[in-house]
Structures are given as structure tokens and as C-alpha cells.
Amino acid sequence: MSAAGPLPGTGHDEEALWQRELREQFPIVTAHPESAYLDSAATSQKPRAVLDAVQTYLTTSNANAG
């Protein structure tokens, strides 16, 4: 069981699946599964969807205001 506890109405297997699916969205967690991430509020990890959106913007739409 996680420190936060299981989600309401879920069993242990469902909780493990939910956690695994969430972790898979973060490339740094996927690349280093043995590590624990403790958020210091100074920096936050970005999920794959955000990284993909930023890359698309920077490679297709980024321009100066002038």
C-alpha cells in the first residue's frame, strides 16, 4: 500500500495498476524506476503530454513578437 493509501473503492491490484499508469506518464520516472521523487516545489516533473506539446510549440510556432 502507498503512503497516501489506496484510492477509495479500489483493491490492491487496481491501486498498483493506477500507480503504474501514472508513473508511465513521466519519462524520468520510467527511466529511473529505482529512484524516489520528492517534490521540493522548486521544480516539478512534466508528464509526456506536456513535453510533447512544448516540443511541438517550440519546433512549429515559436517566434518573437516583432
N, C-alpha and C positions, 0 to 999 in steps of 0.2 A: 504494500500500500504506500502511496506517496505521502509526503509531508502534509500536503494540502488535503489529503483524504480523497476517497472516491467521489465521482460525480453522483448526485442524487439519482437513485433509481437504477444504478448500474452495478454490474457484478465485477469481480476482479479481472476477468478476461476482457470485458468491454472497456474497463479503465485502461488496461495495458494497450489495447488497440488504439484508443483515443490518444494516449500519450505518444505512442509510436507515430501516429499520423501527424500529430502536431510537430514533433521533433523533425520529421522528414521535410517540413517546410523551411527549415533553417539550414543552409548549406554548411555553416561552421559546425553545427552540432552533428550533422551527418558525417562530416569529415573527421571529427574527433569524438566518437561516441563515449570514450572513456572519461572525458572531461565533464566537469560540472560547471555550469554557467551561473554566476552570481551577479545579478544586475546591480550596478553601483549608481544608477540613474544618470551617470555622465555619458554613457554610450549605450545604445540598445542594438541588438542584433536585428537584422531585417530578414523577413521571410522571402523566399524565392520570388513570389509575385511582385513584391516591391522592387527587388533588384532588377528583375526583367523590365518593369515599367520605367525605371530610371535609365537603364541602358538604352531602351528604345527612344526615350526622350532625348538623351544626350547624342545619340547617333542619327536622329532623323529630324529633330525640331529645334534643337538648341541654337540660339542666335542672340546677338546683342540687341539692345533696344533701338539702336540707331539704324 
